[in-house]
């Protein structure tokens, strides 16, 4: 964003929370993850352990429950950024982005890393 400023280009950053899209589709993510996992050397798989694989699947299932299906929250931010005379520097779309990511960005790194 700052690199483009010297060229007279304004850039707005849109930071969406978790939305239900094909990118976040649990089946697709699991399939891609397992595809990469199968190609790993045995020593790397052993170093991560089977428990890592199970925890990843569980985390995906839990995360899926919090997906927002209202994509208009994101597209409204895009529209405002593109059509506003004075667009914002940052847009946060979704309750999780507003209530989790923004506050976390102000916290010390050690705290956010622990979460």
Buried (B, 14 or more C-beta within 10 A) or exposed (E): EEEEEEEEEEEBEBBBBBBBEEEBBBEEBBEEBEEEBEEEEEEEBEEEEEEEBEEBBEEBEEEBEEBBEEBEBBEEBBEBBEEEEEBEEBBBBBEBBEEBBEEEEEEEEEEEEEE
